[in-house]
Amino acid sequence: MVRVVDKLLLFVYSIVIGSISVFLIVLGFGGMKRNFLYELIDDVYRFDSIQYTLAVLGIVLFLISLRFFVVSLQRGSGAAPSIDQRTDYGDVRISIETIENLALKAASRQRGVKDLRARIRATDAGLDIVIRSVVDGETSIPAMTEEIQRAVKEHVEEIAGIPVTNVSVYVANVIQTTTFKSRVE
């Protein structure tokens, strides 16, 4: 959400700064008559509403500039999301992608599973893992999903050392297998 707001602010900011730069370019090359500029400044000081509008616009541009300045100083979030653990020997960071691959590896060992996707969410209590699968329709779905849940939980906890609080399996579809008998003559 914050990134969307920052992108919107950057868009508005670039439009305003672009307009000001075009005005300055035209002014610099003598594209405006001197009387026009004097009348413009005179109108600003003559009408309070224009002064207030310019003051508010200046404050908004200053706040947007301040926001971009703070964002530029913040440490970049270029690193992939990870789960951080502290051990006696130092810090260990395991990427979410690694946990996804571990879950997919464990789930793919089950018979009857054809297409898998995993989504991991880290909570304070442990990991919530959602497995989306397509099955062949020849294996009992309740038995298969229970076995996937058990295998994924055990495999991730054993390999990564992170507790798994929940493994949800979503069966998205049953794949249609077409078998052709080859004929040898």
Backbone bond lengths (Angstrom), bond angles and torsions (degrees), N, CA, C in turn:
res aa  C-N    CA-C-N  psi(-1)  N-CA   C-N-CA  omega(-1)  CA-C   N-CA-C  phi
1 M - - - 1.452 - - 1.521 110.86 -
2 V 1.342 115.84 -41.16 1.460 119.83 -178.93 1.522 110.25 -65.11
3 R 1.331 116.87 -38.31 1.463 119.77 179.48 1.518 111.61 -64.62
4 V 1.326 117.01 -37.09 1.462 120.71 178.70 1.525 109.94 -64.73
5 V 1.330 116.40 -43.59 1.464 120.42 178.37 1.525 110.15 -63.85
6 D 1.337 116.95 -42.48 1.460 119.74 178.29 1.529 111.50 -62.73
7 K 1.315 117.66 -39.26 1.467 120.20 178.38 1.521 110.70 -66.12
8 L 1.327 117.06 -40.06 1.460 120.62 177.74 1.527 110.53 -64.53
9 L 1.323 116.74 -44.32 1.468 120.72 177.69 1.529 110.91 -61.84
10 L 1.309 116.41 -40.97 1.463 120.27 179.02 1.529 110.90 -64.30
11 F 1.315 116.82 -38.54 1.462 120.73 177.78 1.526 110.91 -62.92
12 V 1.347 116.32 -50.03 1.467 120.57 179.82 1.525 110.06 -62.24
13 Y 1.304 116.25 -44.51 1.465 121.26 -179.66 1.526 111.11 -59.87
14 S 1.340 116.60 -44.37 1.464 119.34 -179.21 1.524 111.77 -66.70
15 I 1.326 118.05 -34.98 1.467 120.72 176.76 1.524 110.34 -64.51
16 V 1.330 116.38 -46.38 1.473 120.15 -178.80 1.522 110.41 -65.72
17 I 1.315 118.24 -47.18 1.467 121.20 179.82 1.522 110.24 -64.35
18 G 1.320 118.03 -37.45 1.466 120.97 176.06 1.520 111.78 -62.42
19 S 1.322 116.34 -42.40 1.473 120.12 178.20 1.522 111.14 -63.83
20 I 1.318 117.06 -43.33 1.458 120.87 178.61 1.526 110.71 -63.36
21 S 1.338 116.39 -40.11 1.466 118.81 -179.85 1.528 111.46 -67.01
22 V 1.337 118.01 -37.78 1.470 120.57 176.08 1.524 109.56 -63.73
23 F 1.325 117.51 -42.25 1.471 121.47 177.74 1.534 110.27 -59.79
24 L 1.338 117.05 -44.40 1.456 120.31 -179.53 1.532 112.06 -67.77
25 I 1.327 117.12 -35.83 1.471 120.37 177.60 1.522 110.17 -64.28
26 V 1.332 115.60 -47.17 1.468 119.95 178.76 1.525 109.95 -61.66
27 L 1.309 117.07 -42.38 1.464 121.84 179.19 1.530 110.86 -64.24
28 G 1.323 116.61 -42.38 1.462 121.39 -178.64 1.514 114.04 -65.51
29 F 1.320 117.76 -33.44 1.458 121.40 179.58 1.521 112.62 -92.12
30 G 1.309 116.54 10.84 1.458 120.79 176.37 1.514 113.40 72.31
31 G 1.296 117.42 30.28 1.455 121.60 -178.85 1.516 113.40 -79.27
32 M 1.329 117.60 -6.68 1.458 121.19 178.71 1.526 109.01 -120.49
33 K 1.284 115.03 144.45 1.457 119.39 177.33 1.521 108.67 -75.44
34 R 1.315 114.59 149.75 1.454 121.21 -179.26 1.534 110.68 -60.79
35 N 1.314 117.89 -37.85 1.462 120.84 -179.92 1.523 111.60 -63.66
36 F 1.354 116.96 -37.60 1.464 120.70 179.34 1.523 110.28 -60.94
37 L 1.332 115.92 -43.79 1.452 120.50 -179.53 1.526 111.24 -65.95
38 Y 1.345 116.80 -41.94 1.466 119.64 177.80 1.521 111.15 -63.88
39 E 1.331 117.48 -41.21 1.462 120.78 178.87 1.531 110.88 -65.00
40 L 1.335 116.46 -38.24 1.463 120.51 178.70 1.530 110.54 -62.98
41 I 1.301 117.12 -47.00 1.467 120.78 178.89 1.525 110.60 -65.68
42 D 1.325 116.36 -39.04 1.464 120.54 178.24 1.529 110.65 -62.20
43 D 1.359 117.25 -41.05 1.470 121.11 178.74 1.529 111.57 -64.74
44 V 1.323 115.94 -35.96 1.463 119.38 179.20 1.526 109.79 -62.03
45 Y 1.326 116.81 -44.44 1.463 119.63 -177.83 1.533 112.89 -81.04
46 R 1.314 117.48 -17.83 1.465 120.50 -178.77 1.533 111.02 -80.58
47 F 1.341 117.69 -38.40 1.464 120.93 -175.00 1.529 109.71 -108.23
48 D 1.342 115.11 124.64 1.459 119.71 179.54 1.522 112.12 -65.73
49 S 1.329 117.03 -33.12 1.475 119.87 -177.96 1.528 111.04 -63.58
50 I 1.324 117.49 -36.80 1.465 120.29 178.66 1.531 109.47 -69.88
51 Q 1.333 116.86 -38.88 1.458 119.62 178.30 1.525 110.97 -62.90
52 Y 1.336 116.90 -44.50 1.462 120.13 179.68 1.533 111.04 -64.52
53 T 1.322 116.46 -40.67 1.466 120.62 178.88 1.522 110.81 -61.58
54 L 1.331 116.63 -46.36 1.464 120.11 178.81 1.528 111.48 -64.62
55 A 1.341 116.78 -38.30 1.464 119.87 178.38 1.524 111.01 -64.07
56 V 1.327 117.00 -44.33 1.473 120.73 178.69 1.522 110.13 -64.86
57 L 1.333 117.30 -42.37 1.469 120.95 178.35 1.525 110.29 -61.62
58 G 1.320 117.31 -40.66 1.459 120.98 177.45 1.512 112.15 -63.65
59 I 1.331 116.95 -41.86 1.467 121.03 179.16 1.530 110.41 -65.08
60 V 1.329 116.55 -43.59 1.470 120.57 179.91 1.525 110.32 -62.69
61 L 1.332 117.49 -45.73 1.466 120.25 178.62 1.525 111.35 -63.23
62 F 1.335 116.81 -37.99 1.459 119.94 177.62 1.527 110.69 -64.52
63 L 1.336 117.98 -42.51 1.470 120.88 179.62 1.524 111.52 -66.17
64 I 1.337 115.90 -39.40 1.465 118.69 177.27 1.526 109.68 -65.02
65 S 1.318 117.43 -41.70 1.468 121.13 177.67 1.526 110.48 -61.86
66 L 1.316 116.50 -40.92 1.457 121.03 178.64 1.532 110.59 -63.68
67 R 1.325 116.45 -41.70 1.465 120.74 178.42 1.528 110.89 -61.05
68 F 1.327 116.65 -45.90 1.461 119.76 179.81 1.523 111.29 -66.58
69 F 1.315 117.00 -33.02 1.462 120.51 176.81 1.526 110.35 -64.42
70 V 1.325 116.91 -45.79 1.464 121.24 179.25 1.530 110.62 -64.26
71 V 1.330 117.37 -42.61 1.465 120.92 179.14 1.523 109.97 -62.74
72 S 1.329 117.75 -38.51 1.462 120.09 -179.25 1.526 112.09 -67.63
73 L 1.328 117.65 -26.67 1.455 120.47 179.70 1.522 113.08 -85.90
74 Q 1.325 116.72 -20.39 1.462 119.66 -179.39 1.511 109.57 -68.61
75 R 1.303 113.96 149.99 1.452 119.99 178.51 1.517 108.85 -66.97
76 G 1.296 116.36 132.42 1.456 121.36 -177.59 1.507 111.83 -65.05
77 S 1.324 115.23 145.71 1.459 120.35 177.95 1.520 109.27 -97.18
78 G 1.328 115.05 45.60 1.452 120.23 -178.36 1.520 112.83 -71.68
79 A 1.321 116.73 -20.82 1.445 120.18 -179.53 1.524 110.24 -73.01
80 A 1.305 114.47 146.30 1.461 120.04 178.89 1.529 108.81 -67.83
81 P 1.335 117.94 150.62 1.461 119.83 177.65 1.524 110.32 -60.86
82 S 1.310 115.08 139.70 1.454 118.51 -175.60 1.524 110.55 -146.51
83 I 1.309 113.45 169.86 1.455 121.92 175.79 1.518 105.87 -109.68
84 D 1.319 116.01 122.77 1.453 121.43 -175.61 1.519 110.23 -102.07
85 Q 1.320 115.51 135.28 1.465 121.21 177.38 1.520 108.67 -132.22
86 R 1.301 115.80 145.77 1.463 120.70 177.43 1.524 107.90 -109.58
87 T 1.335 115.62 130.18 1.456 121.29 176.87 1.521 108.70 -117.52
88 D 1.309 116.35 179.58 1.465 121.16 178.06 1.526 111.45 -65.31
89 Y 1.327 117.00 -23.92 1.458 121.61 -175.50 1.523 113.81 -99.83
90 G 1.314 116.83 -9.24 1.469 119.74 -179.43 1.515 111.46 147.58
91 D 1.318 115.25 -164.52 1.459 121.72 -177.54 1.522 110.98 -93.94
92 V 1.326 115.32 145.86 1.459 122.45 175.77 1.514 107.50 -125.39
93 R 1.330 116.23 128.47 1.469 121.27 177.28 1.526 107.72 -119.58
94 I 1.324 115.41 124.22 1.468 121.57 177.92 1.517 106.91 -116.45
95 S 1.315 116.12 122.81 1.464 119.51 -176.92 1.521 110.41 -70.74
96 I 1.316 114.67 153.27 1.465 120.96 176.50 1.530 109.56 -61.40
97 E 1.320 116.09 -35.37 1.469 120.34 178.62 1.526 110.90 -61.82
98 T 1.317 117.30 -37.37 1.464 120.88 177.37 1.520 110.85 -64.17
99 I 1.322 116.60 -43.06 1.469 120.61 178.51 1.529 109.62 -63.76
100 E 1.338 116.91 -41.12 1.471 120.20 177.34 1.524 110.58 -59.26
101 N 1.326 116.30 -45.24 1.464 119.69 -179.44 1.520 112.01 -65.04
102 L 1.332 117.29 -37.15 1.468 120.08 176.03 1.529 110.82 -63.30
103 A 1.333 116.41 -43.80 1.466 120.52 179.64 1.526 110.63 -64.24
104 L 1.326 116.79 -42.47 1.465 120.23 179.58 1.525 111.42 -65.78
105 K 1.317 116.51 -37.97 1.467 120.22 178.98 1.522 110.69 -62.53
106 A 1.335 116.43 -44.69 1.468 120.33 179.94 1.520 110.98 -66.88
107 A 1.323 117.37 -41.07 1.462 120.50 -177.66 1.518 111.56 -70.95
108 S 1.319 117.48 -33.26 1.467 120.09 -177.13 1.522 112.66 -70.90
109 R 1.310 117.72 -16.14 1.472 121.12 177.90 1.524 112.41 -73.94
110 Q 1.313 116.99 -12.97 1.456 120.56 -177.35 1.526 110.14 -80.29
111 R 1.294 115.78 141.42 1.461 121.69 -179.34 1.524 109.49 -74.78
112 G 1.336 116.09 136.74 1.451 121.30 176.20 1.518 114.44 98.02
113 V 1.312 117.52 -4.82 1.465 121.58 -179.83 1.517 108.84 -95.22
114 K 1.333 116.55 130.82 1.461 120.02 -176.23 1.522 113.89 -111.71
115 D 1.300 118.46 -42.59 1.472 121.30 -176.56 1.517 107.82 -134.58
116 L 1.324 116.50 129.65 1.461 120.63 -175.92 1.521 111.45 -129.20
117 R 1.307 113.98 145.63 1.468 121.78 169.96 1.518 106.45 -141.16
118 A 1.328 115.94 147.96 1.466 119.91 -178.75 1.521 109.72 -128.62
119 R 1.308 114.86 146.82 1.467 122.05 173.85 1.521 106.74 -132.19
120 I 1.319 115.13 129.96 1.465 121.24 -176.15 1.521 108.77 -115.11
121 R 1.328 115.56 137.28 1.461 121.05 173.99 1.519 107.08 -131.76
122 A 1.327 114.78 123.41 1.465 120.00 -179.95 1.523 109.44 -89.52
123 T 1.321 116.15 130.63 1.463 122.39 175.81 1.526 108.20 -121.96
124 D 1.318 116.45 175.64 1.462 120.24 178.28 1.529 111.41 -65.44
125 A 1.323 116.59 -32.52 1.464 120.36 -177.66 1.524 112.35 -80.91
126 G 1.318 117.90 -23.23 1.455 121.16 -177.45 1.518 110.37 156.80
127 L 1.316 114.63 -150.63 1.459 120.62 -177.36 1.520 111.29 -105.13
128 D 1.322 116.02 138.46 1.461 122.19 168.46 1.519 106.32 -105.69
129 I 1.305 115.94 123.40 1.462 121.19 -176.99 1.517 108.50 -117.76
130 V 1.320 115.48 130.15 1.462 121.35 175.39 1.522 107.13 -116.34
131 I 1.327 115.09 123.32 1.462 121.63 178.38 1.515 108.11 -109.16
132 R 1.322 116.73 125.08 1.470 122.62 174.99 1.518 106.56 -104.63
133 S 1.322 116.18 129.43 1.457 118.48 -174.74 1.515 111.92 -138.06
134 V 1.306 113.92 157.39 1.462 123.15 168.82 1.518 104.84 -116.96
135 V 1.331 116.12 132.56 1.460 119.90 -175.46 1.521 109.98 -113.66
136 D 1.332 115.07 166.10 1.468 119.30 -177.79 1.520 112.92 -85.37
137 G 1.315 119.05 -13.99 1.461 121.78 177.36 1.514 113.75 81.63
138 E 1.308 117.51 6.27 1.461 120.44 179.81 1.521 111.83 -107.61
139 T 1.321 117.23 -4.33 1.455 122.90 179.46 1.522 108.20 -117.39
140 S 1.306 116.66 146.85 1.459 121.14 179.09 1.529 109.46 -60.46
141 I 1.331 115.89 121.69 1.466 120.53 -176.84 1.532 111.50 -65.11
142 P 1.343 120.86 -46.10 1.474 118.55 178.67 1.529 112.97 -60.11
143 A 1.324 117.29 -41.84 1.464 119.99 -179.94 1.531 110.46 -67.28
144 M 1.342 116.38 -41.12 1.456 120.90 -178.90 1.532 111.30 -65.85
145 T 1.331 116.88 -44.88 1.462 119.11 -178.23 1.529 111.56 -67.17
146 E 1.319 116.35 -36.30 1.463 119.40 177.13 1.527 110.68 -65.09
147 E 1.304 115.80 -40.19 1.469 119.92 178.30 1.528 110.82 -67.72
148 I 1.346 117.72 -37.61 1.471 121.17 176.20 1.526 109.58 -62.44
149 Q 1.323 117.03 -45.40 1.466 120.96 -179.46 1.531 111.00 -59.66
150 R 1.313 116.11 -47.38 1.459 120.27 -179.42 1.526 110.90 -63.52
151 A 1.333 116.65 -46.77 1.464 120.65 -177.17 1.525 111.83 -64.37
152 V 1.323 117.00 -42.86 1.466 120.48 -179.68 1.519 110.35 -65.10
153 K 1.325 117.00 -46.39 1.467 120.82 -179.57 1.521 110.76 -59.14
154 E 1.318 117.21 -49.93 1.462 120.84 -178.03 1.526 111.77 -64.72
155 H 1.312 117.10 -42.98 1.465 120.99 -176.43 1.531 111.35 -66.16
156 V 1.319 116.86 -46.82 1.469 119.90 -178.66 1.521 110.41 -66.29
157 E 1.328 117.63 -42.94 1.467 119.85 179.94 1.528 111.16 -65.14
158 E 1.330 116.98 -38.51 1.461 120.43 -179.05 1.529 111.70 -70.68
159 I 1.311 117.41 -45.97 1.465 120.51 -174.81 1.525 111.83 -79.35
160 A 1.332 118.27 -46.25 1.467 121.22 -175.15 1.526 112.67 -90.48
161 G 1.327 117.70 -22.76 1.451 120.17 -178.72 1.521 113.54 73.27
162 I 1.323 116.17 23.76 1.462 121.53 -179.24 1.521 107.57 -114.90
163 P 1.322 118.17 130.58 1.465 119.04 -179.39 1.530 111.65 -66.47
164 V 1.310 114.91 139.86 1.462 122.25 177.61 1.516 107.27 -106.73
165 T 1.333 116.29 118.47 1.462 120.01 -177.30 1.514 112.30 -87.42
166 N 1.326 116.87 -30.12 1.457 119.12 -174.46 1.521 109.70 -154.57
167 V 1.332 115.92 135.13 1.457 121.83 171.70 1.518 106.77 -124.73
168 S 1.324 115.80 114.49 1.463 121.19 177.99 1.517 108.44 -105.80
169 V 1.321 115.46 137.05 1.462 120.43 178.37 1.515 107.90 -117.34
170 Y 1.308 114.61 125.36 1.464 122.04 178.76 1.517 107.31 -112.94
171 V 1.333 115.63 116.10 1.461 120.39 177.45 1.516 107.09 -89.58
172 A 1.314 115.80 109.18 1.461 121.43 -173.65 1.518 112.82 -81.99
173 N 1.327 116.73 -33.42 1.456 118.45 -174.72 1.517 109.61 -166.58
174 V 1.322 114.05 167.21 1.457 121.56 172.54 1.519 106.15 -112.30
175 I 1.309 115.25 125.99 1.464 119.27 -177.85 1.523 108.96 -79.40
176 Q 1.291 114.69 141.16 1.457 120.53 177.91 1.522 108.59 -89.39
177 T 1.305 115.30 115.15 1.457 118.65 178.99 1.514 108.07 -98.85
178 T 1.280 113.82 129.43 1.464 118.86 177.15 1.521 106.42 -111.50
179 T 1.314 114.30 124.70 1.453 118.42 -179.70 1.514 108.36 -109.49
180 F 1.265 114.78 130.78 1.460 121.01 177.84 1.519 107.89 -111.79
181 K 1.295 114.49 130.42 1.439 118.84 176.77 1.533 107.68 -87.59
182 S 1.277 114.31 124.09 1.473 116.87 178.98 1.516 108.94 -85.43
183 R 1.239 112.94 141.08 1.454 120.28 -176.54 1.510 109.21 -110.65
184 V 1.270 114.81 126.36 1.471 119.66 179.42 1.512 107.18 -108.19
185 E 1.295 114.98 128.46 1.462 118.74 179.28 1.492 110.80 -115.93
